Amino acid sequence: MARVCAMWNDRGRRFRLKPKPPAAMSLILLIEDEPALRANLATALRMEGYDVIQAADGNTGTGLARARRPDVVVCDVMMPEMGGYDVLAAIRSDVALLDTPFIFLTGMGDTRQIRQGMNHGADDYLVKPVALAELIAAIDARLRRNIQRRVASGAVP
């Protein structure tokens, strides 16, 4: 069930804000090498109720994933040193992170590139510039599917 925030206007009347995402306060790891975009996305996601940790490169992101075990990873593809495909491979090779939903967020929107990302094991592939609503919908869909998977396997009562 979606949670709804209630507020009061200047006349003392109650009104509702938009429903919060069903998985609010989930931990999102955002790996993006462009500082302004990373900061803007992190702020927007926090305003939507998510807990966000950030990494400026793939090496740092992989370390944060192992240390914090995020609920979802949102990662750029093209980054210096360790690119998104290498980050995905590292996460998929770690037993503790194997089922962590992984979303590529990149400026590479060619159909072949999208297919390549999905073939590497990404759960979703979003092309920049991305609308916040589209990013949130992708994150929420992955969170719900991961919860359903865990319930079905008996990992969650």
Secondary structure, DSSP 8 states (H G I E B T S, - for coil): ---EEEEE-TTS-EEEEEE--TTTT-EEEEE-S-HHHHHHHHHHHHHTT-EEEEESSHHHHHHHHHHH--SEEEE-S--SSS-HHHHHHHHHTSTTTTT--EEEEES---HHHHHHHHHTT-SEEEESS--HHHHHHHHHHHHHHHHHHHHHHTS--
